[in-house]
Amino acid sequence: MKRSHTEDEWFAKHERDLIEDLKRERFRREQRVAEALQQEEARKRKELHWLHCPKCGSQMKEEPVVHDRKVERCTLCGGLFFDRGELEDILFLSEEERKGFRIGILHLVLPFWKTHKTDDEKILIDFHADQEKRKAQLAEKLTDPNAKKEQELHRMNCPKCGSAMKAVDLGHELELDECTLCRGVFLDYGELEVIRAFSDEERKAIRNTLLKLGIS
């Protein structure tokens, strides 16, 4: 028996629909695979860079500063990493609270007895001496090819999520590194001291810039 023209049309359309369904299913399957691979890549990236300094590649350590506030600090170069919103909160603290936070940071980087001195000028001298000491230690470490490779591996990668970081100019001759994904920020050793010396208006301007970055 011969099929009618109508039947031929029905079978042709049915075949086209079936092919389209297969295409859609293949696309969905490829999407699921791509998403799974992205998640696996993200997991591996996070594990690879977890708590490694984005500047020198050394190990970072989460340390309590004051009250319930914590910070990730590089054990070699002294750089500080703040989760999203933490630095903005610090900039908004009262003068007394900022002073307490600063003392907490100094406790981490200077011998304990030094931070109890009342002479602020002497504390700054000790602080700058520690900066120079860390720079010399880092320079010496980087003469080792393996240490140099470690620095290159982790450089400008977020120590929390592993994503790429970018340099952000905050004005006032101040630059920080911001994670393009989780929006955490990294300050080089000493930059928090620079911010501390700013006026209320300057700190407010920096905080507003940080807040705008968070919604960009």
C-alpha positions, 0 to 999 in steps of 0.5 A: 500500500502506498502512503498518501501525500498527507501521511508523508507530510506527517512523517516528515514533520514528526521526523523534524520534531524528533530531530529538534527534540534531540538537538534540544536534549543534546544542548541541555546535556552539554550545558549540564556538563559545562556547568559541572565542569565549571563547578569542578574548575571553581572547586579546584581553583579554590583549593589551589589558592586557598589562603595563599597570599596573592602578592608573594604566594606565602601562606596566609593565616586567619587571626583574631584582631579585636572583639569578633573581627578577624583578618587573613594575614600573610605570614611573610609579607604581612599583607591583609585580606578582608572579606566583602564588606569588612574593610568598609565596616572598619572605615566606618568605625569610630575613632576609638574603635579604629584605634582598637583595631589598629592595635590589634593589627600591630599585635599581629606584626610587632613583638607584643611589648612594643605595641604597649608603648604610649609613644605613637611615633616610636610605634611607627618607627618600629612598624616601618622597621618591620616593613623593611625587614619583611621586604628583605625576607621576601627578596631573600626567599624569592631567590629560590626558584621554587619560591618564585614559581609559588609566587607566580602561581598564586599572584593576583588570585583570591586567597578565598575563592581562587578567582582573579583579582584586579587592581583598583585605584581608590584615589589618594595615591592608594591602590588595593586588589579586589577579587572579581568574584567574591569581592574580597580586598587585599591590602599590602602591608602598611596600607591600612596605616596609610588609610588610618591617617586619612581624614574622616572625609577621605575615609568616607570617600574611600568607603563610598568607592568600595561600596560602589565596587560592590554593586558594579 
